[in-house]
Amino acid sequence: MALTLQLMATTGKSVSQLVAEIPRYVMNKQKFDCPKDRIARVLMAVRTRYENERINDSDGVRVDFPDGWVHIRGSNTEPIVRIIAEAPRPSGPKP
């Protein structure tokens, strides 16, 4: 809160004015049934398909695009794959 108040004091703007300047993003979360023995192949297929993008595979596979990202990971407790994506528009980034 102190940082927000400091920013308001420095800029002379209200909270709503500061918030209006922040870009809006759409987040989509989905999950799909996937047998546990296939999850590794799914993640490898994503790595291969997007090998020219920035990839972080510390927890599943996250692919960063210039205008958004997608994170795919297998559940540790269920036979499912979770996919989370964020981009400035519902249609997502243009890979």
ZICORPE-V666698 format. One record per backbone hydrogen bond with DSSP energy under -0.5 kcal/mol. CO is the residue of the C=O (numbers start at 0). NH is the residue of the N-H. If there is no record, write none. Layout:
# ZICORPE-V666698
CO/NH
CO/NH
This chain:
# ZICORPE-V666698
0/4
1/5
2/6
3/7
4/8
5/9
6/10
7/11
13/17
14/18
15/19
16/20
17/20
18/21
25/86
27/84
29/82
31/80
34/37
34/38
35/38
35/39
37/41
38/42
39/43
40/44
41/45
42/46
43/47
44/48
45/49
47/50
49/52
53/63
55/61
60/71
61/55
61/63
62/64
62/69
63/53
64/67
66/87
67/64
68/85
69/62
70/83
71/60
72/81
77/79
78/33
79/74
80/31
81/72
82/29
83/70
84/27
85/68
86/25
88/91
92/94
